[in-house]
Amino acid sequence: QVQLVESGGGLVQPGGSLRLSCAASGRTFSSYAMGWFRQAPGKEREFVAAISASGGNTVYPNSVKGRFTISRDNAKNTVYLQMNSLNTEDTAVYYCNARRLSRNWWGRGTQVTVSS
């Protein structure tokens, strides 16, 4: 099992930056692929970024490609999401995800609001 706790959300102006963190408990963090998802009010949960267990491969949808960067520090059991050039469409609750084989674990989310 793994417990995930997101942090770093908040209010930011359009064009600004924010870095989210996800702290994971457990002995086998380095064996999990990690990801970030987001959900805005009235919308489906949306994939944002993923990183392989080793950190050697990352995946982004076109909506955030070039603006967001996912990274991980396995020694700290932490995954990060660096968000640059934020716009109002990025406003959502951001959730951390851990995946191993066919199992998934989720954090409770952190709010990101992009507004003037």
Short mmCIF file of the C-alpha atoms (twelve columns), coordinates in Angstrom:
data_MODEL
# 
_entry.id   MODEL 
# 
loop_
_atom_site.group_PDB 
_atom_site.id 
_atom_site.type_symbol 
_atom_site.label_atom_id 
_atom_site.label_alt_id 
_atom_site.label_comp_id 
_atom_site.label_asym_id 
_atom_site.label_seq_id 
_atom_site.Cartn_x 
_atom_site.Cartn_y 
_atom_site.Cartn_z 
_atom_site.pdbx_PDB_model_num 
ATOM 1   C CA . GLN A 1   0.000   0.000  0.000   1 
ATOM 2   C CA . VAL A 2   1.006   3.611  -0.495  1 
ATOM 3   C CA . GLN A 3   -0.303  6.850  0.986   1 
ATOM 4   C CA . LEU A 4   -0.088  10.016 -1.114  1 
ATOM 5   C CA . VAL A 5   -0.268  13.605 0.132   1 
ATOM 6   C CA . GLU A 6   -0.233  16.535 -2.277  1 
ATOM 7   C CA . SER A 7   0.943   20.026 -1.406  1 
ATOM 8   C CA . GLY A 8   1.916   23.277 -3.098  1 
ATOM 9   C CA . GLY A 9   -1.408  24.351 -4.514  1 
ATOM 10  C CA . GLY A 10  -2.697  27.871 -4.228  1 
ATOM 11  C CA . LEU A 11  -3.682  31.019 -6.064  1 
ATOM 12  C CA . VAL A 12  -1.503  32.231 -8.914  1 
ATOM 13  C CA . GLN A 13  -1.897  34.871 -11.616 1 
ATOM 14  C CA . PRO A 14  -2.104  33.977 -15.310 1 
ATOM 15  C CA . GLY A 15  1.382   33.470 -16.675 1 
ATOM 16  C CA . GLY A 16  2.698   32.513 -13.277 1 
ATOM 17  C CA . SER A 17  4.291   29.325 -12.010 1 
ATOM 18  C CA . LEU A 18  3.641   26.826 -9.272  1 
ATOM 19  C CA . ARG A 19  5.284   23.623 -8.112  1 
ATOM 20  C CA . LEU A 20  3.236   20.809 -6.665  1 
ATOM 21  C CA . SER A 21  4.670   18.055 -4.509  1 
ATOM 22  C CA . CYS A 22  3.372   14.610 -3.707  1 
ATOM 23  C CA . ALA A 23  4.862   12.846 -0.724  1 
ATOM 24  C CA . ALA A 24  4.453   9.088  -0.694  1 
ATOM 25  C CA . SER A 25  4.738   6.655  2.153   1 
ATOM 26  C CA . GLY A 26  5.797   3.081  1.770   1 
ATOM 27  C CA . ARG A 27  8.820   0.950  1.136   1 
ATOM 28  C CA . THR A 28  8.455   0.472  -2.620  1 
ATOM 29  C CA . PHE A 29  8.023   3.984  -4.012  1 
ATOM 30  C CA . SER A 30  10.698  3.407  -6.615  1 
ATOM 31  C CA . SER A 31  8.634   0.608  -8.151  1 
ATOM 32  C CA . TYR A 32  5.633   2.838  -8.911  1 
ATOM 33  C CA . ALA A 33  4.959   4.838  -11.999 1 
ATOM 34  C CA . MET A 34  3.661   8.211  -10.853 1 
ATOM 35  C CA . GLY A 35  1.322   10.727 -12.366 1 
ATOM 36  C CA . TRP A 36  -0.729  13.842 -11.947 1 
ATOM 37  C CA . PHE A 37  -4.380  14.306 -12.839 1 
ATOM 38  C CA . ARG A 38  -6.689  17.252 -12.425 1 
ATOM 39  C CA . GLN A 39  -10.391 17.866 -12.185 1 
ATOM 40  C CA . ALA A 40  -12.216 21.143 -12.628 1 
ATOM 41  C CA . PRO A 41  -15.793 21.669 -11.425 1 
ATOM 42  C CA . GLY A 42  -18.252 20.014 -13.766 1 
ATOM 43  C CA . LYS A 43  -15.528 18.261 -15.745 1 
ATOM 44  C CA . GLU A 44  -14.068 14.787 -15.914 1 
ATOM 45  C CA . ARG A 45  -10.757 13.993 -14.308 1 
ATOM 46  C CA . GLU A 46  -8.020  14.758 -16.820 1 
ATOM 47  C CA . PHE A 47  -4.566  13.267 -17.258 1 
ATOM 48  C CA . VAL A 48  -1.789  15.819 -16.786 1 
ATOM 49  C CA . ALA A 49  1.552   14.038 -16.604 1 
ATOM 50  C CA . ALA A 50  3.195   10.702 -15.891 1 
ATOM 51  C CA . ILE A 51  6.677   9.488  -15.125 1 
ATOM 52  C CA . SER A 52  8.097   6.000  -15.147 1 
ATOM 53  C CA . ALA A 53  9.362   4.318  -11.997 1 
ATOM 54  C CA . SER A 54  12.963  5.069  -12.876 1 
ATOM 55  C CA . GLY A 55  12.208  8.615  -13.967 1 
ATOM 56  C CA . GLY A 56  13.557  7.917  -17.424 1 
ATOM 57  C CA . ASN A 57  10.334  8.459  -19.333 1 
ATOM 58  C CA . THR A 58  7.650   11.128 -19.104 1 
ATOM 59  C CA . VAL A 59  4.321   11.635 -20.845 1 
ATOM 60  C CA . TYR A 60  2.169   14.762 -21.209 1 
ATOM 61  C CA . PRO A 61  -1.011  15.628 -23.045 1 
ATOM 62  C CA . ASN A 62  -0.908  18.442 -25.560 1 
ATOM 63  C CA . SER A 63  -2.774  20.730 -23.189 1 
ATOM 64  C CA . VAL A 64  0.240   21.012 -20.880 1 
ATOM 65  C CA . LYS A 65  3.156   19.885 -23.031 1 
ATOM 66  C CA . GLY A 66  5.947   22.429 -22.942 1 
ATOM 67  C CA . ARG A 67  4.546   24.130 -19.842 1 
ATOM 68  C CA . PHE A 68  4.472   21.394 -17.192 1 
ATOM 69  C CA . THR A 69  7.292   19.134 -16.066 1 
ATOM 70  C CA . ILE A 70  6.942   16.057 -13.901 1 
ATOM 71  C CA . SER A 71  9.912   14.771 -11.942 1 
ATOM 72  C CA . ARG A 72  10.623  12.463 -9.050  1 
ATOM 73  C CA . ASP A 73  13.119  11.968 -6.292  1 
ATOM 74  C CA . ASN A 74  12.974  8.342  -5.256  1 
ATOM 75  C CA . ALA A 75  15.311  8.948  -2.327  1 
ATOM 76  C CA . LYS A 76  12.707  11.351 -0.919  1 
ATOM 77  C CA . ASN A 77  9.642   9.355  -1.979  1 
ATOM 78  C CA . THR A 78  8.378   12.470 -3.720  1 
ATOM 79  C CA . VAL A 79  7.046   13.377 -7.141  1 
ATOM 80  C CA . TYR A 80  6.794   16.957 -8.379  1 
ATOM 81  C CA . LEU A 81  4.851   18.871 -10.968 1 
ATOM 82  C CA . GLN A 82  6.410   22.130 -12.106 1 
ATOM 83  C CA . MET A 83  3.758   24.268 -13.781 1 
ATOM 84  C CA . ASN A 84  4.760   27.292 -15.837 1 
ATOM 85  C CA . SER A 85  2.820   29.717 -18.012 1 
ATOM 86  C CA . LEU A 86  -0.352  28.948 -16.141 1 
ATOM 87  C CA . ASN A 87  -3.679  30.035 -17.558 1 
ATOM 88  C CA . THR A 88  -7.217  30.039 -16.230 1 
ATOM 89  C CA . GLU A 89  -7.933  26.691 -17.888 1 
ATOM 90  C CA . ASP A 90  -5.412  25.111 -15.520 1 
ATOM 91  C CA . THR A 91  -7.643  25.848 -12.542 1 
ATOM 92  C CA . ALA A 92  -8.542  22.519 -10.951 1 
ATOM 93  C CA . VAL A 93  -7.924  20.176 -8.089  1 
ATOM 94  C CA . TYR A 94  -4.702  18.331 -8.837  1 
ATOM 95  C CA . TYR A 95  -4.368  14.717 -7.756  1 
ATOM 96  C CA . CYS A 96  -1.287  12.591 -7.356  1 
ATOM 97  C CA . ASN A 97  -1.445  9.046  -8.680  1 
ATOM 98  C CA . ALA A 98  0.702   5.994  -8.069  1 
ATOM 99  C CA . ARG A 99  0.504   2.944  -10.301 1 
ATOM 100 C CA . ARG A 100 2.065   -0.489 -10.121 1 
ATOM 101 C CA . LEU A 101 0.964   -3.322 -12.346 1 
ATOM 102 C CA . SER A 102 -2.817  -2.907 -12.546 1 
ATOM 103 C CA . ARG A 103 -3.287  -1.143 -9.197  1 
ATOM 104 C CA . ASN A 104 -3.751  2.580  -8.588  1 
ATOM 105 C CA . TRP A 105 -3.556  4.801  -5.526  1 
ATOM 106 C CA . TRP A 106 -4.705  8.421  -5.251  1 
ATOM 107 C CA . GLY A 107 -4.042  11.387 -3.057  1 
ATOM 108 C CA . ARG A 108 -6.817  13.663 -1.885  1 
ATOM 109 C CA . GLY A 109 -5.805  16.547 -4.115  1 
ATOM 110 C CA . THR A 110 -4.612  20.121 -3.870  1 
ATOM 111 C CA . GLN A 111 -6.414  23.148 -5.289  1 
ATOM 112 C CA . VAL A 112 -4.774  25.250 -7.988  1 
ATOM 113 C CA . THR A 113 -6.531  28.475 -8.906  1 
ATOM 114 C CA . VAL A 114 -5.283  30.679 -11.736 1 
ATOM 115 C CA . SER A 115 -6.923  34.069 -11.588 1 
ATOM 116 C CA . SER A 116 -6.208  37.772 -11.777 1 
# 
